Amino acid sequence: MKKFIYDFVKEEAVRQLFLMHEQQLLQDIKPDVTYSEELKEEIQAKLNFAYPYENEAGLKIKLTVTELKKLEQLQDEDMGENLFDAKIKDDSKIEATVPDFIRDNKTEVTGATLGTLYHKCLELLDLTTISSYNDLMEQLKQFISNGLMLEDDIKRLRIDYIYRFTKSDVAQRMRKAQQNNKLYKEKQFVIGLKAKELVKEINSDELILIQGIIDAFFEEDGEIVLVDYKSDYVKNEEELIRRYRSQLDYYKKALSQILHKQVKEMIIYSLPLAKEVRIDN
């Protein structure tokens, strides 16, 4: 026990002497004297160091197309009006044929939720078996019975919007492409683009990954036709183009880069307007 105490006191005494020595050395340093010119330059260089990639430091390495749209201050579909309040043209005969159990359900849901439901329904549609309104209703019933969509969700949709789409010119072209196994729906993609292609203020070749989901595209005469569904209410075609040109441009780049084929057409189909809106390449 005595030996243990002796060793402990000895170690503490040595430690205290060492600390006193270090303290004295620090006190003897004169701040106005340069002891090593080489050390001084090294310290100065570190203090004045400027990170060469400062502009790229804030960039994300991966973005979604929706984030890019927000970055460019474009209005997203999530901000669309409630479709139950939207007024459209020629809303007569078809609306009258919508069953009461669908038309009378006015559950309040956000535009984003409705948009998701419309996209899901259009993804599931088999255009090759729809030639009448009854054909469409039969498919919707099958979605419910097969557990692909909920009955309550089907009730929230404007069935006339979907039926009008099935009669459109682009739907006819999609139907033909489906018969030839050249129709593709809800395809995810990831591509790399240079930062300067995305943000004008940054002149950088740093690669940023862009992720998105394309509603539909099909091959026609060896070229690609891009289709994007929109369920948000707009006043006119120009508003759709203003909102979504950038988004479709990214989709076009993705398809061209992945498939190595030319995208000859970019089409927005507006469900409320019942119109195909073409965006110039």
HELIX and SHEET records of a PDB file:
HELIX    1   1 LYS A    2  ASP A   28  1                                  27    
HELIX    2   2 GLU A   37  LEU A   47  1                                  11    
HELIX    3   3 VAL A   65  LEU A   71  1                                   7    
HELIX    4   4 GLU A   77  MET A   79  5                                   3    
HELIX    5   5 LEU A   83  ASP A   85  5                                   3    
HELIX    6   6 LYS A   93  ALA A   96  1                                   4    
HELIX    7   7 ASP A  100  ARG A  103  1                                   4    
HELIX    8   8 GLY A  111  LEU A  124  1                                  14    
HELIX    9   9 LEU A  127  THR A  129  5                                   3    
HELIX   10  10 TYR A  133  SER A  145  1                                  13    
HELIX   11  11 GLU A  151  LYS A  155  1                                   5    
HELIX   12  12 ILE A  159  THR A  166  1                                   8    
HELIX   13  13 ASP A  169  GLN A  179  1                                  11    
HELIX   14  14 ALA A  195  LEU A  198  1                                   4    
HELIX   15  15 GLU A  237  LEU A  259  1                                  23    
SHEET    1   A 3 LYS A  62  THR A  64  0                                        
SHEET    2   A 3 LEU A 207  GLU A 220  1                                        
SHEET    3   A 3 LEU A 183  LYS A 194 -1                                        
SHEET    1   B 5 LYS A  62  THR A  64  0                                        
SHEET    2   B 5 LEU A 207  GLU A 220  1                                        
SHEET    3   B 5 GLU A 223  LYS A 230 -1                                        
SHEET    4   B 5 VAL A 263  SER A 270  1                                        
SHEET    5   B 5 LYS A 275  ILE A 279 -1                                        
END                                                                             
